[in-house]
Amino acid sequence: MWQAVKAFLRSWGLVLVATIIGLVIAWRFVSPAPPDTVRFAVSANPESAYARAVEQYAKELEAEDFKVERVPTQGSAENVRLLREGRVDLALVQGGVPGAVGKERLVTLGQVFYEPAWVFVRRRQEGGSPVQALRGQAVAVGPEGSGTRILALALLQANGLGADAIQPVPLAGNEAAEALVQGQIQAVVLVAAQPNEAINRLIRTEGVELLNFASRADAYAVHLPYLTPVRLPNGSISLAEDLPRGDVTLMAPAASLLARDDLNPQVAALMMRILRDTHKARSLFAAEGRFPSGLGHEVPLQADAARFYEKGVSFLQTYLPFWLAVTVERLWVLLIPLVTLLLPLARIAPPIYTWQIERQLWNIYNKVRTVDEESAKGLSMQTAAKLDALDKEAAELKLPDSYADRIYELRRHIAWLRRKKTELA
């Protein structure tokens, strides 16, 4: 019996060892398990579009048992820096900022919403370009490190007004609006996805004008490719007050969700589903289904995001709970060695097993043939001893019960040879 067990282990053990080696190799290609915590860079202003979006992301992630760590920042430029330093995993970043401050090791999950530049200037009596009239004037361009400042200076630079051609004032929001109303500055650039308190105040202020980019929108898009013309419809801010009075074209970068290039694949796949559910609805500047979008990205599109835009949410994550889907997807690659190795080896193992069992029989048969050839003159005492030893060896074979007839047949052959040699003697 033990011989049969050893034969079984020698044959099927080969299959097992080969499979284990294949699994070990395949394990190197299994994506790592998702982390317990996801870190977001989040605006210090809880009323900003970025902060509200991150809170929605956090709510969805926490529903899947993730912990969400919020790292407060002062703007898109700092968000990019934190991403590159590995201090956060994900961050919303204004279009144009990665190209201005550096985009090494960054990938994007896609654009999620437009956030236009709202440029308000004090109305002038004389004609001419309202932008060129800002030469030498104080302009609120936002604080250092903010995406607003980067965009404001880029818009002015496109018009030939470098940072030294104006007096940049690091004001934003309500403070910038107040300074414009009081005449302390000549213009203010605000970047917002929706009209906020400062915008609502300025659009109702006499003597203050919201710049309409309609006549040169295409030119701005050529010089600053990350900008897209968007339309603020007549009366969209207030039908009762007819604000704005007439359609206004604004130039808008798109906010994108960026990550480091080592973002966990499962987190990326889950975030794509969250982005779809959060941003697919119609907004002031985008039709339903416009976002999220994998178009117009300034940094490489993350691999799982690219698959999402091509094929949608994976089948498993559509019909299974996230953690179960993740486990199946991670271990799916292990099926490759199981299928490619087990199937052919399983076909080989039975013949190997049979060969190892029958080899014991044929070893004795070979010895019997040798005795037969050496004792051509008949049965001698030495020949008889050899045949007795072979008969004992055959009787002691530990083979499966299915081979009992083969053992008896072998012993009959030994007995026949003994009779034959006896007759010759």
Backbone hydrogen bonds in HBPLUS format (Angstrom, degrees):
<---DONOR---> <-ACCEPTOR-->    atom                        ^
c    i                          cat <-CA-CA->   ^        H-A-AA   ^      H-
h    n   atom  resd res      DA  || num        DHA   H-A  angle D-A-AA Bond
n    s   type  num  typ     dist DA aas  dist angle  dist       angle   num
A0004-ALA N   A0001-MET O   3.06 MM   3  5.13 117.8  2.47  94.1 109.2     1
A0005-VAL N   A0001-MET O   2.90 MM   4  6.31 152.1  1.98 148.1 156.5     2
A0006-LYS N   A0002-TRP O   2.83 MM   4  6.10 161.6  1.86 149.8 154.6     3
A0007-ALA N   A0003-GLN O   2.88 MM   4  6.09 152.0  1.96 141.3 149.6     4
A0008-PHE N   A0004-ALA O   2.79 MM   4  6.03 154.3  1.85 144.9 152.6     5
A0009-LEU N   A0005-VAL O   2.86 MM   4  6.14 161.3  1.89 153.2 157.9     6
A0010-ARG N   A0006-LYS O   2.81 MM   4  5.99 154.0  1.88 146.4 154.0     7
A0011-SER N   A0007-ALA O   3.01 MM   4  6.20 149.7  2.10 145.6 152.6     8
A0012-TRP N   A0008-PHE O   2.78 MM   4  5.83 154.7  1.84 159.2 162.9     9
A0013-GLY N   A0009-LEU O   2.63 MM   4  4.71 127.6  1.90 117.0 132.0    10
A0016-LEU N   A0012-TRP O   2.96 MM   4  6.30 158.6  2.00 149.5 155.4    11
A0017-VAL N   A0013-GLY O   2.80 MM   4  6.01 167.5  1.81 155.8 158.3    12
A0018-ALA N   A0014-LEU O   2.94 MM   4  6.04 168.7  1.96 149.9 153.6    13
A0019-THR N   A0015-VAL O   2.91 MM   4  6.04 153.3  1.99 145.1 153.0    14
A0020-ILE N   A0016-LEU O   2.88 MM   4  6.11 159.5  1.92 152.1 157.6    15
A0021-ILE N   A0017-VAL O   2.95 MM   4  6.20 161.8  1.98 153.5 158.2    16
A0022-GLY N   A0018-ALA O   2.97 MM   4  6.20 156.2  2.03 142.5 149.4    17
A0023-LEU N   A0019-THR O   2.84 MM   4  6.12 152.6  1.91 150.1 157.8    18
A0024-VAL N   A0020-ILE O   2.88 MM   4  6.12 156.7  1.93 150.7 156.9    19
A0025-ILE N   A0021-ILE O   3.01 MM   4  6.27 160.8  2.04 150.1 154.8    20
A0026-ALA N   A0022-GLY O   2.87 MM   4  6.05 159.9  1.91 145.7 152.2    21
A0027-TRP N   A0023-LEU O   2.78 MM   4  5.90 143.4  1.91 145.0 154.7    22
A0028-ARG N   A0025-ILE O   3.22 MM   3  5.68 144.9  2.35 107.3 116.0    23
A0029-PHE N   A0026-ALA O   2.83 MM   3  5.41 152.6  1.90 115.7 124.5    24
A0030-VAL N   A0027-TRP O   3.11 MM   3  5.04 159.3  2.15 100.7 107.2    25
A0067-LYS N   A0036-ASP O   2.86 MM  31  6.11 168.5  1.88 158.3 161.7    26
A0038-VAL N   A0067-LYS O   2.83 MM  29  6.29 156.3  1.89 163.5 169.4    27
A0069-GLU N   A0038-VAL O   2.92 MM  31  6.14 162.2  1.95 143.3 149.2    28
A0089-ASP N   A0039-ARG O   2.89 MM  50  5.12 151.5  1.97 124.3 133.7    29
A0090-LEU N   A0039-ARG O   3.12 MM  51  6.48 152.5  2.20 161.2 168.2    30
A0040-PHE N   A0069-GLU O   2.79 MM  29  6.14 165.2  1.81 172.2 177.5    31
A0071-VAL N   A0040-PHE O   2.72 MM  31  5.95 171.1  1.73 170.8 171.6    32
A0041-ALA N   A0090-LEU O   3.07 MM  49  6.54 155.3  2.13 157.8 165.5    33
A0042-VAL N   A0071-VAL O   2.93 MM  29  5.82 161.0  1.97 138.7 140.3    34
A0073-THR N   A0042-VAL O   2.92 MM  31  5.90 143.3  2.05 149.9 152.0    35
A0044-ALA N   A0073-THR O   3.19 MM  29  5.82 133.8  2.41 171.9 162.1    36
A0048-SER N   A0045-ASN O   3.11 MM   3  5.62 169.7  2.12 120.1 123.3    37
A0052-ARG N   A0048-SER O   3.05 MM   4  6.34 163.1  2.08 153.7 158.3    38
A0053-ALA N   A0049-ALA O   2.96 MM   4  6.06 156.9  2.01 144.2 150.8    39
A0054-VAL N   A0050-TYR O   2.92 MM   4  6.15 164.2  1.94 155.1 159.2    40
A0055-GLU N   A0051-ALA O   3.00 MM   4  6.18 152.6  2.07 144.4 151.8    41
A0056-GLN N   A0052-ARG O   3.13 MM   4  6.43 147.7  2.24 141.9 150.0    42
A0056-GLN N   A0053-ALA O   3.08 MM   3  5.15 119.8  2.45  95.6 110.5    43
A0057-TYR N   A0053-ALA O   2.92 MM   4  6.30 158.1  1.97 151.9 158.4    44
A0058-ALA N   A0054-VAL O   2.80 MM   4  6.00 162.6  1.83 151.7 156.6    45
A0059-LYS N   A0055-GLU O   2.97 MM   4  6.14 153.5  2.05 141.2 147.9    46
A0060-GLU N   A0056-GLN O   3.14 MM   4  6.44 159.0  2.19 149.0 153.4    47
A0061-LEU N   A0057-TYR O   2.89 MM   4  6.19 159.4  1.94 155.0 161.4    48
A0062-GLU N   A0058-ALA O   2.82 MM   4  5.92 162.7  1.85 153.0 157.8    49
A0063-ALA N   A0059-LYS O   3.12 MM   4  6.27 138.8  2.30 135.8 146.2    50
A0064-GLU N   A0061-LEU O   2.93 MM   3  5.19 144.4  2.06 102.9 114.0    51
A0066-PHE N   A0061-LEU O   3.13 MM   5  5.45 162.4  2.16 140.3 137.7    52
A0065-ASP N   A0062-GLU O   3.02 MM   3  4.91 154.1  2.09 109.1 108.6    53
A0079-ASN N   A0075-GLY O   2.97 MM   4  6.25 149.8  2.06 146.3 156.1    54
A0080-VAL N   A0076-SER O   2.96 MM   4  6.26 157.4  2.01 154.4 157.8    55
A0081-ARG N   A0077-ALA O   3.14 MM   4  6.44 159.2  2.19 143.6 149.3    56
A0082-LEU N   A0078-GLU O   2.90 MM   4  6.15 162.9  1.93 155.8 159.5    57
A0083-LEU N   A0079-ASN O   2.99 MM   4  6.24 153.3  2.06 147.9 155.4    58
A0084-ARG N   A0080-VAL O   2.95 MM   4  6.20 167.5  1.97 156.1 158.9    59
A0085-GLU N   A0081-ARG O   2.97 MM   4  6.16 144.0  2.10 145.5 155.5    60
A0087-ARG N   A0082-LEU O   2.93 MM   5  5.19 148.1  2.03 160.1 159.1    61
A0086-GLY N   A0083-LEU O   2.99 MM   3  5.10 152.9  2.07 103.6 112.3    62
A0091-ALA N   A0258-LEU O   3.03 MM 167  5.42 147.4  2.14 147.6 151.5    63
A0258-LEU N   A0091-ALA O   2.83 MM 167  5.42 165.7  1.85 161.1 156.3    64
A0093-VAL N   A0256-SER O   2.82 MM 163  5.40 159.1  1.86 154.4 161.3    65
A0256-SER N   A0093-VAL O   2.92 MM 163  5.40 166.1  1.94 150.0 152.1    66
A0097-VAL N   A0094-GLN O   3.22 MM   3  5.89 163.2  2.25 135.8 140.2    67
A0100-ALA N   A0097-VAL O   2.93 MM   3  5.04 130.5  2.18 101.9 116.3    68
A0101-VAL N   A0097-VAL O   2.96 MM   4  6.14 152.7  2.03 164.5 171.7    69
A0102-GLY N   A0098-PRO O   2.83 MM   4  5.24 141.9  1.97 144.0 149.0    70
A0106-LEU N   A0103-LYS O   3.37 MM   3  5.52 152.4  2.45 128.9 124.6    71
A0261-ASP N   A0105-ARG O   2.92 MM 156  5.39 134.2  2.14 141.3 142.0    72
A0107-VAL N   A0259-ALA O   2.85 MM 152  5.39 158.7  1.90 156.0 158.0    73
A0259-ALA N   A0107-VAL O   2.85 MM 152  5.39 156.8  1.90 154.2 155.9    74
A0108-THR N   A0300-PRO O   2.89 MM 192  6.23 150.4  1.97 152.7 160.1    75
A0302-GLN N   A0108-THR O   2.96 MM 194  5.63 175.8  1.96 150.6 151.4    76
A0109-LEU N   A0257-LEU O   2.84 MM 148  5.54 169.5  1.85 174.3 177.9    77
A0257-LEU N   A0110-GLY O   3.13 MM 147  6.01 157.8  2.18 163.3 160.7    78
A0111-GLN N   A0293-SER O   2.78 MM 182  5.08 147.1  1.89 154.8 154.2    79
A0293-SER N   A0111-GLN O   2.93 MM 182  5.08 149.9  2.02 139.1 146.8    80
A0112-VAL N   A0255-ALA O   2.80 MM 143  5.85 167.1  1.81 170.6 168.4    81
A0255-ALA N   A0113-PHE O   2.80 MM 142  5.58 155.7  1.86 176.6 174.6    82
A0115-GLU N   A0253-PRO O   3.04 MM 138  5.93 164.6  2.06 176.2 171.5    83
A0192-ALA N   A0116-PRO O   3.24 MM  76  5.95 149.4  2.34 159.8 162.5    84
A0117-ALA N   A0251-MET O   2.92 MM 134  5.88 159.6  1.96 153.2 155.5    85
A0118-TRP N   A0190-LEU O   2.66 MM  72  5.04 173.4  1.66 165.4 166.4    86
A0190-LEU N   A0118-TRP O   2.97 MM  72  5.04 166.9  1.99 137.2 141.6    87
A0211-LEU N   A0119-VAL O   2.85 MM  92  5.60 175.8  1.85 173.3 172.9    88
A0120-PHE N   A0188-VAL O   2.99 MM  68  5.41 157.9  2.04 161.2 164.3    89
A0188-VAL N   A0120-PHE O   2.89 MM  68  5.41 152.4  1.97 153.5 160.8    90
A0121-VAL N   A0209-GLU O   2.91 MM  88  5.39 158.6  1.95 151.5 156.8    91
A0209-GLU N   A0121-VAL O   2.79 MM  88  5.39 171.5  1.80 164.1 167.0    92
A0122-ARG N   A0186-GLN O   3.05 MM  64  5.70 151.7  2.13 163.1 161.1    93
A0123-ARG N   A0207-GLY O   2.74 MM  84  5.15 168.4  1.75 138.9 143.1    94
A0133-ALA N   A0129-SER O   3.11 MM   4  6.26 142.0  2.26 142.6 152.9    95
A0134-LEU N   A0131-VAL O   2.96 MM   3  5.48 162.3  1.99 114.7 120.3    96
A0135-ARG N   A0132-GLN O   3.20 MM   3  5.85 169.5  2.22 119.8 121.5    97
A0137-GLN N   A0134-LEU O   2.84 MM   3  5.06 164.0  1.87 132.1 133.2    98
A0136-GLY N   A0165-ALA O   2.59 MM  29  5.60 160.2  1.63 156.0 160.3    99
A0167-GLN N   A0137-GLN O   2.79 MM  30  5.63 161.4  1.82 147.6 141.6   100
A0186-GLN N   A0138-ALA O   2.79 MM  48  5.67 164.3  1.82 155.7 159.5   101
A0139-VAL N   A0167-GLN O   2.96 MM  28  6.01 157.9  2.01 139.6 143.8   102
A0169-VAL N   A0139-VAL O   2.78 MM  30  5.67 157.9  1.83 149.7 146.1   103
A0140-ALA N   A0187-ALA O   2.96 MM  47  6.35 161.7  1.99 151.5 149.5   104
A0189-VAL N   A0140-ALA O   3.03 MM  49  6.27 157.7  2.09 167.3 170.1   105
A0141-VAL N   A0169-VAL O   2.99 MM  28  5.97 147.7  2.09 147.4 156.7   106
A0142-GLY N   A0171-LEU O   3.11 MM  29  4.84 123.6  2.44 141.6 141.8   107
A0146-SER N   A0143-PRO O   3.21 MM   3  5.76 153.3  2.28 136.7 136.1   108
A0150-ILE N   A0146-SER O   3.36 MM   4  6.71 161.6  2.40 144.2 148.5   109
A0151-LEU N   A0147-GLY O   2.96 MM   4  6.16 163.9  1.99 153.3 157.2   110
A0152-ALA N   A0148-THR O   2.81 MM   4  5.94 166.8  1.83 155.2 159.5   111
A0153-LEU N   A0149-ARG O   2.99 MM   4  6.08 170.0  2.00 151.6 154.2   112
A0154-ALA N   A0150-ILE O   3.06 MM   4  6.16 145.4  2.19 137.3 147.2   113
A0155-LEU N   A0151-LEU O   2.90 MM   4  6.16 157.9  1.95 156.1 161.0   114
A0156-LEU N   A0152-ALA O   3.05 MM   4  6.31 162.1  2.08 150.2 155.0   115
A0157-GLN N   A0153-LEU O   2.81 MM   4  5.88 155.3  1.87 142.0 149.7   116
A0158-ALA N   A0154-ALA O   2.95 MM   4  6.11 150.7  2.03 144.8 151.8   117
A0159-ASN N   A0156-LEU O   2.96 MM   3  5.16 139.6  2.13 101.1 113.2   118
A0161-LEU N   A0156-LEU O   2.83 MM   5  4.99 157.3  1.88 143.1 137.5   119
A0160-GLY N   A0157-GLN O   2.90 MM   3  4.92 158.1  1.95 111.8 113.2   120
A0165-ALA N   A0162-GLY O   2.85 MM   3  5.20 159.1  1.89 113.0 120.1   121
A0171-LEU N   A0169-VAL O   2.84 MM   2  5.66 141.4  1.99  99.8  91.8   122
A0176-ALA N   A0172-ALA O   3.40 MM   4  4.78 159.0  2.45 101.6 104.5   123
A0177-ALA N   A0173-GLY O   3.05 MM   4  6.37 157.7  2.10 151.0 158.0   124
A0178-GLU N   A0174-ASN O   2.90 MM   4  6.05 159.7  1.94 148.2 153.3   125
A0179-ALA N   A0175-GLU O   3.06 MM   4  6.27 157.9  2.11 144.9 150.7   126
A0180-LEU N   A0176-ALA O   3.04 MM   4  6.30 151.9  2.13 147.0 154.2   127
A0181-VAL N   A0177-ALA O   2.94 MM   4  6.19 163.3  1.97 153.6 158.1   128
A0182-GLN N   A0178-GLU O   2.94 MM   4  6.10 153.4  2.01 148.1 155.5   129
A0184-GLN N   A0179-ALA O   2.85 MM   5  5.09 142.9  1.99 163.4 161.6   130
A0183-GLY N   A0180-LEU O   3.09 MM   3  5.09 156.2  2.14 101.4 108.8   131
A0200-ASN N   A0196-ASN O   2.86 MM   4  6.02 171.0  1.86 163.4 166.2   132
A0201-ARG N   A0197-GLU O   3.01 MM   4  6.14 146.1  2.13 142.0 150.9   133
A0202-LEU N   A0198-ALA O   3.00 MM   4  6.24 165.7  2.02 151.1 154.5   134
A0203-ILE N   A0199-ILE O   2.96 MM   4  6.05 162.5  1.99 158.1 161.9   135
A0204-ARG N   A0201-ARG O   3.20 MM   3  5.45 147.8  2.31 103.8 113.1   136
A0205-THR N   A0202-LEU O   3.10 MM   3  4.98 163.2  2.13 103.6 108.7   137
A0208-VAL N   A0205-THR O   3.28 MM   3  5.72 152.2  2.37 132.4 131.3   138
A0213-PHE N   A0249-THR O   2.85 MM  36  5.21 167.7  1.86 153.0 148.7   139
A0216-ARG N   A0213-PHE O   3.08 MM   3  5.68 140.7  2.24 116.3 126.7   140
A0220-TYR N   A0216-ARG O   3.05 MM   4  6.38 157.7  2.10 154.6 160.0   141
A0221-ALA N   A0217-ALA O   3.05 MM   4  6.33 156.9  2.10 149.8 156.3   142
A0222-VAL N   A0218-ASP O   3.03 MM   4  6.30 136.7  2.23 139.6 150.8   143
A0222-VAL N   A0219-ALA O   3.15 MM   3  5.08 127.2  2.45  92.6 106.3   144
A0223-HIS N   A0219-ALA O   3.04 MM   4  6.36 163.2  2.07 153.4 156.7   145
A0224-LEU N   A0220-TYR O   2.73 MM   4  5.75 153.9  1.79 153.1 161.0   146
A0227-LEU N   A0224-LEU O   2.93 MM   3  5.83 160.9  1.97 135.2 137.4   147
A0228-THR N   A0252-ALA O   2.84 MM  24  5.13 148.4  1.94 126.8 136.2   148
A0252-ALA N   A0228-THR O   2.90 MM  24  5.13 162.5  1.93 134.4 140.3   149
A0230-VAL N   A0250-LEU O   2.86 MM  20  5.38 163.2  1.89 157.1 161.4   150
A0250-LEU N   A0230-VAL O   2.85 MM  20  5.38 162.5  1.88 159.0 163.6   151
A0232-LEU N   A0248-VAL O   2.69 MM  16  5.03 172.4  1.69 162.5 164.6   152
A0248-VAL N   A0232-LEU O   2.99 MM  16  5.03 161.7  2.02 139.5 145.6   153
A0236-SER N   A0233-PRO O   3.02 MM   3  5.31 160.4  2.06 135.6 132.6   154
A0235-GLY N   A0244-PRO O   3.03 MM   9  5.24 151.5  2.12 137.2 146.2   155
A0237-ILE N   A0243-LEU O   2.91 MM   6  5.43 134.3  2.12 136.4 147.6   156
A0238-SER N   A0243-LEU O   2.95 MM   5  5.03 154.5  2.02 146.9 143.5   157
A0242-ASP N   A0238-SER O   2.89 MM   4  5.66 110.0  2.39 128.8 145.7   158
A0243-LEU N   A0238-SER O   2.87 MM   5  5.03 162.9  1.90 145.1 150.8   159
A0242-ASP N   A0239-LEU O   3.21 MM   3  4.78 145.0  2.34  90.5 100.7   160
A0263-LEU N   A0260-ARG O   3.22 MM   3  5.65 146.6  2.34 122.7 120.2   161
A0268-ALA N   A0264-ASN O   2.99 MM   4  6.30 158.7  2.04 155.2 161.9   162
A0269-ALA N   A0265-PRO O   2.89 MM   4  6.16 159.2  1.93 148.9 154.2   163
A0270-LEU N   A0266-GLN O   2.94 MM   4  6.13 160.6  1.98 147.0 152.2   164
A0271-MET N   A0267-VAL O   2.85 MM   4  6.02 157.6  1.90 149.2 155.9   165
A0272-MET N   A0268-ALA O   3.02 MM   4  6.29 143.5  2.16 145.6 154.9   166
A0273-ARG N   A0269-ALA O   3.38 MM   4  6.74 152.9  2.46 143.5 149.1   167
A0274-ILE N   A0270-LEU O   3.03 MM   4  6.37 154.4  2.09 147.9 155.7   168
A0275-LEU N   A0271-MET O   2.75 MM   4  5.95 159.5  1.80 151.9 157.2   169
A0276-ARG N   A0272-MET O   3.01 MM   4  6.19 159.3  2.05 144.4 149.8   170
A0277-ASP N   A0273-ARG O   3.08 MM   4  6.33 164.4  2.11 147.3 151.0   171
A0278-THR N   A0274-ILE O   2.87 MM   4  5.98 146.3  1.99 148.1 157.9   172
A0279-HIS N   A0275-LEU O   2.93 MM   4  5.83 163.5  1.95 154.0 156.6   173
A0280-LYS N   A0276-ARG O   3.20 MM   4  5.48 131.0  2.45 143.4 145.5   174
A0289-GLY N   A0280-LYS O   2.70 MM   9  4.59 155.4  1.75 141.9 148.6   175
A0283-SER N   A0286-ALA O   2.94 MM   3  5.15 175.2  1.94 153.8 155.2   176
A0290-ARG N   A0287-ALA O   3.10 MM   3  5.59 157.7  2.15 136.9 136.2   177
A0305-ALA N   A0302-GLN O   3.01 MM   3  5.17 117.7  2.41 100.8 116.9   178
A0306-ALA N   A0302-GLN O   2.84 MM   4  6.15 154.2  1.91 157.5 166.1   179
A0307-ARG N   A0303-ALA O   3.08 MM   4  6.41 154.2  2.14 146.0 152.3   180
A0308-PHE N   A0304-ASP O   2.99 MM   4  6.22 149.0  2.09 139.1 147.8   181
A0309-TYR N   A0305-ALA O   2.99 MM   4  6.33 161.3  2.02 156.6 159.7   182
A0310-GLU N   A0306-ALA O   3.09 MM   4  6.28 136.0  2.30 138.6 150.6   183
A0311-LYS N   A0307-ARG O   2.71 MM   4  5.74 163.7  1.73 155.8 160.1   184
A0312-GLY N   A0308-PHE O   2.62 MM   4  4.25 143.0  1.75 121.9 130.7   185
A0318-THR N   A0314-SER O   3.03 MM   4  6.19 127.4  2.31 142.9 157.3   186
A0318-THR N   A0315-PHE O   3.18 MM   3  5.14 137.0  2.38  94.3 106.6   187
A0319-TYR N   A0315-PHE O   3.30 MM   4  6.59 146.3  2.42 147.7 154.3   188
A0320-LEU N   A0316-LEU O   2.78 MM   4  5.55 138.7  1.94 153.9 163.1   189
A0325-ALA N   A0321-PRO O   2.88 MM   4  6.07 166.1  1.90 164.3 169.1   190
A0326-VAL N   A0322-PHE O   2.81 MM   4  6.04 156.7  1.86 155.7 162.7   191
A0327-THR N   A0323-TRP O   3.06 MM   4  6.20 159.0  2.10 141.9 146.8   192
A0328-VAL N   A0324-LEU O   3.05 MM   4  6.32 165.5  2.07 153.6 156.9   193
A0329-GLU N   A0325-ALA O   2.89 MM   4  6.05 162.9  1.91 150.2 155.5   194
A0330-ARG N   A0326-VAL O   2.82 MM   4  5.98 154.9  1.89 151.1 157.9   195
A0331-LEU N   A0327-THR O   3.05 MM   4  6.21 158.9  2.10 147.8 152.9   196
A0332-TRP N   A0328-VAL O   2.87 MM   4  5.80 119.2  2.25 140.6 155.9   197
A0334-LEU N   A0331-LEU O   2.88 MM   3  5.36 142.9  2.02 110.8 121.9   198
A0335-LEU N   A0332-TRP O   2.99 MM   3  5.57 156.3  2.05 114.2 121.4   199
A0336-ILE N   A0333-VAL O   3.22 MM   3  5.69 154.7  2.28 108.7 115.5   200
A0339-VAL N   A0335-LEU O   2.80 MM   4  5.89 158.5  1.85 150.7 155.0   201
A0340-THR N   A0336-ILE O   2.83 MM   4  5.88 170.4  1.83 159.7 162.0   202
A0341-LEU N   A0337-PRO O   2.85 MM   4  5.33 145.9  1.96 133.8 141.2   203
A0342-LEU N   A0338-LEU O   3.01 MM   4  5.27 137.3  2.20 116.7 129.5   204
A0345-LEU N   A0341-LEU O   3.00 MM   4  5.92 157.4  2.05 151.9 158.8   205
A0346-ALA N   A0342-LEU O   2.63 MM   4  5.52 146.8  1.74 146.2 155.2   206
A0347-ARG N   A0343-LEU O   3.28 MM   4  6.53 137.0  2.48 138.9 148.8   207
A0347-ARG N   A0344-PRO O   3.12 MM   3  5.20 131.2  2.37  95.4 108.4   208
A0348-ILE N   A0344-PRO O   3.11 MM   4  6.44 137.5  2.30 139.2 151.1   209
A0348-ILE N   A0345-LEU O   3.05 MM   3  4.91 123.6  2.38  90.4 105.5   210
A0349-ALA N   A0345-LEU O   2.79 MM   4  5.93 154.0  1.86 154.9 161.1   211
A0352-ILE N   A0348-ILE O   3.17 MM   4  6.41 157.9  2.23 153.5 160.2   212
A0353-TYR N   A0349-ALA O   2.82 MM   4  6.05 159.0  1.87 159.7 166.0   213
A0354-THR N   A0350-PRO O   2.88 MM   4  6.14 165.6  1.90 157.9 161.2   214
A0355-TRP N   A0351-PRO O   2.83 MM   4  5.97 157.2  1.88 145.5 152.2   215
A0356-GLN N   A0352-ILE O   2.94 MM   4  6.18 155.9  2.00 148.9 154.8   216
A0357-ILE N   A0353-TYR O   3.08 MM   4  6.39 150.4  2.17 148.6 156.4   217
A0358-GLU N   A0354-THR O   2.88 MM   4  6.09 175.9  1.88 158.4 159.7   218
A0359-ARG N   A0355-TRP O   2.80 MM   4  5.74 136.9  1.99 140.9 152.5   219
A0360-GLN N   A0357-ILE O   3.26 MM   3  5.87 143.0  2.41 111.0 118.4   220
A0361-LEU N   A0358-GLU O   3.00 MM   3  5.11 118.7  2.39  98.0 113.2   221
A0362-TRP N   A0358-GLU O   2.90 MM   4  6.24 165.0  1.92 159.6 163.5   222
A0363-ASN N   A0359-ARG O   2.89 MM   4  6.02 140.2  2.05 141.0 151.1   223
A0365-TYR N   A0361-LEU O   2.97 MM   4  6.32 158.7  2.01 148.5 155.4   224
A0366-ASN N   A0362-TRP O   2.87 MM   4  5.99 153.6  1.94 142.6 148.8   225
A0367-LYS N   A0363-ASN O   3.20 MM   4  6.50 149.9  2.30 137.6 145.0   226
A0368-VAL N   A0364-ILE O   2.87 MM   4  6.20 153.6  1.94 152.1 160.1   227
A0369-ARG N   A0365-TYR O   2.89 MM   4  6.19 158.3  1.94 151.3 156.8   228
A0370-THR N   A0366-ASN O   3.02 MM   4  6.28 152.4  2.10 141.8 149.5   229
A0371-VAL N   A0367-LYS O   2.94 MM   4  6.26 157.3  2.00 148.8 154.4   230
A0372-ASP N   A0368-VAL O   2.90 MM   4  6.17 157.5  1.95 150.0 156.7   231
A0373-GLU N   A0369-ARG O   2.95 MM   4  6.21 157.3  2.00 150.4 155.6   232
A0374-GLU N   A0370-THR O   2.95 MM   4  6.17 146.1  2.07 145.8 155.3   233
A0375-SER N   A0371-VAL O   3.07 MM   4  6.16 126.4  2.37 143.6 155.5   234
A0378-GLY N   A0375-SER O   3.39 MM   3  5.74 165.5  2.42 110.0 114.2   235
A0379-LEU N   A0421-LYS O   2.90 MM  42  4.58 133.2  2.12 121.5 112.4   236
A0384-ALA N   A0380-SER O   2.86 MM   4  6.08 162.4  1.89 152.8 157.6   237
A0385-ALA N   A0381-MET O   2.97 MM   4  6.16 150.9  2.06 140.3 148.1   238
A0386-LYS N   A0382-GLN O   3.01 MM   4  6.29 154.2  2.08 144.6 151.7   239
A0387-LEU N   A0383-THR O   2.89 MM   4  6.20 157.6  1.94 151.1 157.3   240
A0388-ASP N   A0384-ALA O   2.86 MM   4  6.08 155.5  1.92 146.7 153.6   241
A0389-ALA N   A0385-ALA O   2.93 MM   4  6.17 155.7  1.99 145.7 152.3   242
A0390-LEU N   A0386-LYS O   2.93 MM   4  6.22 154.0  2.00 146.8 154.0   243
A0391-ASP N   A0387-LEU O   2.89 MM   4  6.08 155.5  1.95 148.5 155.1   244
A0392-LYS N   A0388-ASP O   2.91 MM   4  6.17 156.1  1.96 146.7 153.3   245
A0393-GLU N   A0389-ALA O   2.87 MM   4  6.11 154.2  1.93 144.1 151.8   246
A0394-ALA N   A0390-LEU O   2.86 MM   4  6.10 153.9  1.93 146.5 153.3   247
A0395-ALA N   A0391-ASP O   2.88 MM   4  6.12 153.5  1.95 144.1 151.8   248
A0396-GLU N   A0392-LYS O   3.00 MM   4  6.22 137.7  2.19 142.8 153.6   249
A0397-LEU N   A0394-ALA O   3.26 MM   3  5.37 164.1  2.29 104.6 109.2   250
A0403-TYR N   A0400-PRO O   2.87 MM   3  5.64 166.4  1.89 124.9 129.6   251
A0404-ALA N   A0401-ASP O   3.03 MM   3  5.29 166.8  2.05 118.6 118.5   252
A0406-ARG N   A0403-TYR O   3.09 MM   3  5.21 125.6  2.40  98.9 113.0   253
A0407-ILE N   A0403-TYR O   3.15 MM   4  6.52 147.5  2.26 149.0 157.9   254
A0408-TYR N   A0404-ALA O   3.01 MM   4  6.36 165.1  2.03 155.2 158.6   255
A0409-GLU N   A0405-ASP O   2.91 MM   4  6.02 152.3  1.99 139.3 147.6   256
A0410-LEU N   A0406-ARG O   2.94 MM   4  6.13 151.8  2.02 139.8 147.0   257
A0411-ARG N   A0407-ILE O   2.95 MM   4  6.32 159.0  2.00 152.4 157.7   258
A0412-ARG N   A0408-TYR O   2.93 MM   4  6.19 150.5  2.02 147.6 155.6   259
A0413-HIS N   A0409-GLU O   3.05 MM   4  6.31 151.9  2.13 145.2 152.4   260
A0414-ILE N   A0410-LEU O   3.02 MM   4  6.40 151.8  2.11 146.1 154.0   261
A0415-ALA N   A0411-ARG O   2.91 MM   4  6.18 158.5  1.96 146.7 152.6   262
A0416-TRP N   A0412-ARG O   2.79 MM   4  6.02 155.1  1.85 148.0 155.3   263
A0417-LEU N   A0413-HIS O   2.92 MM   4  6.13 155.3  1.98 145.4 151.7   264
A0418-ARG N   A0414-ILE O   3.01 MM   4  6.31 150.7  2.10 145.5 153.4   265
A0419-ARG N   A0415-ALA O   3.05 MM   4  6.38 157.7  2.10 149.8 154.8   266
A0420-LYS N   A0416-TRP O   2.89 MM   4  6.14 162.0  1.93 151.7 157.0   267
A0421-LYS N   A0417-LEU O   2.92 MM   4  6.12 163.8  1.95 150.5 154.4   268
A0422-THR N   A0418-ARG O   2.92 MM   4  6.09 145.8  2.04 142.1 152.3   269
A0423-GLU N   A0419-ARG O   2.93 MM   4  6.21 155.8  1.99 153.5 158.7   270
A0424-LEU N   A0420-LYS O   3.11 MM   4  6.42 149.1  2.21 144.7 153.0   271
A0425-ALA N   A0421-LYS O   3.10 MM   4  6.32 143.1  2.24 139.5 148.6   272
